[in-house]
Amino acid sequence: MQISKDLIRELRNKTGAGVMDCKQALLEAGGDIQKAQDVLREKGSVVAIKRSARETQEGLVSSYVHSGNKLGVLLEINCETDFVAKTSEFSQLAKELAMQIAAMDPLWIKPEDVPKEVIEKEKEIYKKQVQESGKPEKVTEKIAQGRLEKYFTQVCLLEQPYIKDPKLKVKDLITESITKLGENIRVGRFTRLKVGEE
């Protein structure tokens, strides 16, 4: 199958991936640009997993203040080198994440950060709800676990749907940046401040 340069260019513009990666993804997807994006995203996840063990001692602190000055976010985002920390792509990712935090008010970065007692309490509530709905005992645990996963998509930044493209999770957005920038990236910490809130 022949892949046109225009198609490769379009995919490059959409994803930021290399020319050969774009060509290969388009070949695998039979020329379908949407499927090719999925192929690149899957490959990006593999690359991101390989890079996830690497140290992230550099980075920046980004801020976002919502119009009206009543809501603001401070975010630390880390990468491997000062070079990447100074790129416009990295700064843009930091801004996107700060806006996400302002809009969606996550409590933790990832599910592993949620305290055990909070998880247990949530599971108890879900189990009680399932039992009260009259579902059989054997499915209670499975349904409770499913509701817990949904809870994580509300309270954990990386699991939340990305506000500008809800088909993506925030962690997918970070994975795309890892693929583009060639370094491990992680969210260090964040604080969300709203006037009048404790």
C-alpha positions in Angstrom: 0.0 0.0 0.0 1.3 3.5 -0.9 1.1 6.1 1.8 1.1 9.7 0.6 3.3 12.4 2.0 0.3 14.5 2.7 -1.2 11.8 4.9 2.0 11.4 6.8 2.3 15.2 7.3 -1.3 15.3 8.6 -0.6 12.5 11.1 2.6 14.2 12.1 0.8 17.5 12.7 -1.8 15.8 14.8 0.5 13.6 16.9 4.0 15.1 16.8 5.4 11.6 16.1 8.4 11.0 13.8 8.0 10.6 10.0 8.8 6.8 10.0 6.6 6.2 13.0 3.7 7.9 11.2 4.3 6.0 8.0 4.4 2.7 9.8 1.3 3.5 11.8 -0.6 4.4 8.6 0.5 1.2 6.9 -0.7 -0.8 9.9 -4.0 1.1 9.9 -4.5 0.7 6.1 -4.3 4.4 5.6 -7.0 5.3 8.1 -5.7 8.3 10.0 -7.9 7.8 13.1 -6.7 4.2 13.5 -3.1 5.3 12.9 -3.5 7.7 15.8 -4.6 4.8 18.0 -1.6 2.7 16.8 0.7 5.5 17.7 -1.0 6.0 21.1 -0.6 2.2 21.9 3.1 2.3 20.9 3.5 5.5 22.9 2.2 3.7 26.0 4.8 1.0 25.5 7.6 3.6 25.2 6.2 5.5 28.2 6.2 2.3 30.3 9.9 1.7 29.4 10.8 5.3 30.3 8.7 5.4 33.5 11.5 3.9 35.6 13.9 6.8 34.7 14.7 9.5 37.3 12.8 12.8 37.0 14.7 15.5 38.9 14.1 18.4 36.6 10.9 20.2 35.7 9.0 23.3 36.6 6.3 24.8 38.8 3.3 26.0 36.8 0.4 28.1 37.9 -3.1 28.8 36.6 -5.5 31.4 37.9 -9.0 31.2 36.7 -10.7 34.5 35.5 -12.1 36.4 38.4 -9.0 35.4 40.6 -11.1 33.2 42.9 -9.6 29.9 41.9 -5.9 29.0 41.3 -3.6 26.0 40.9 0.1 25.4 41.6 1.5 22.4 40.0 5.0 20.7 40.0 5.7 18.6 36.9 8.9 16.7 36.5 11.0 15.5 33.6 14.6 14.1 33.2 16.5 17.1 31.9 16.6 20.9 32.1 16.6 21.0 28.3 13.1 19.4 28.1 11.8 21.4 31.1 12.5 24.6 29.0 10.6 23.5 25.9 7.3 25.1 25.0 5.7 21.6 24.7 6.5 20.8 28.3 5.3 24.2 29.5 2.1 23.7 27.5 1.5 20.3 29.1 2.0 21.9 32.5 -0.6 24.6 31.7 -3.1 22.0 30.4 -2.7 19.9 33.6 -3.1 23.0 35.8 -6.3 23.9 34.0 -7.5 20.3 34.4 -6.9 20.4 38.1 -8.8 23.8 38.4 -11.8 22.4 36.4 -12.0 18.9 37.8 -10.7 19.2 41.4 -8.9 15.9 41.8 -7.8 14.9 45.3 -4.9 12.6 44.4 -2.5 12.1 41.4 -3.1 8.3 40.9 -5.1 5.5 42.5 -2.0 4.2 44.4 -2.0 7.6 46.3 -5.6 7.1 47.7 -5.3 6.1 51.4 -6.3 2.5 52.1 -9.0 3.6 54.6 -10.7 5.7 51.9 -10.7 2.8 49.5 -12.1 0.5 52.1 -14.8 3.0 53.1 -15.8 3.5 49.4 -16.0 -0.2 48.8 -18.2 -0.7 51.9 -20.6 1.9 50.6 -20.7 0.3 47.1 -21.2 -3.2 48.6 -24.1 -1.9 50.7 -25.7 -0.3 47.7 -25.4 -3.5 45.6 -26.8 -5.6 48.4 -29.7 -3.2 48.9 -30.5 -3.4 45.1 -31.0 -7.2 45.5 -28.2 -8.3 43.3 -26.7 -11.8 44.0 -23.9 -12.0 46.6 -21.4 -13.4 44.0 -21.5 -10.3 41.9 -21.3 -7.8 44.8 -17.5 -7.7 44.8 -17.3 -7.3 41.1 -19.8 -4.5 40.9 -18.2 -2.7 44.0 -14.8 -3.0 42.2 -16.2 -1.4 39.1 -17.7 1.5 41.0 -14.4 2.0 42.8 -12.7 2.3 39.4 -15.3 4.9 38.4 -14.5 6.7 41.7 -10.8 6.8 40.7 -11.8 8.6 37.4 -13.4 11.3 39.5 -10.7 11.8 42.3 -7.4 10.8 40.6 -5.9 13.3 38.2 -4.3 10.7 35.9 -7.5 8.7 35.6 -9.7 11.6 34.8 -11.1 12.2 31.3 -9.1 15.1 29.8 -11.4 18.2 29.7 -10.5 19.1 26.1 -10.9 15.6 24.8 -12.9 13.3 27.1 -12.0 10.2 25.0 -8.5 10.6 26.4 -7.5 10.2 30.0 -5.0 12.6 31.5 -2.4 9.9 31.7 -2.8 9.4 27.9 -2.1 13.1 27.4 1.1 12.7 29.5 2.0 9.5 27.6 1.8 11.5 24.3 4.2 14.1 25.7 6.6 11.4 26.8 6.6 10.0 23.3 7.1 13.4 21.7 9.7 14.7 24.1 11.6 11.4 24.6 11.7 11.6 28.4 9.9 10.3 31.4 7.4 12.9 32.7 5.5 12.7 36.0 3.2 15.0 38.1 5.1 15.8 41.3 2.4 17.5 43.4 -0.3 20.1 43.1 -2.4 22.5 45.2 -5.8 23.9 44.2 -6.9 27.0 46.0 -10.4 28.4 45.9 -11.5 31.6 47.8 -13.7 30.7 50.8 -12.8 27.0 50.9 -11.1 25.4 53.8 
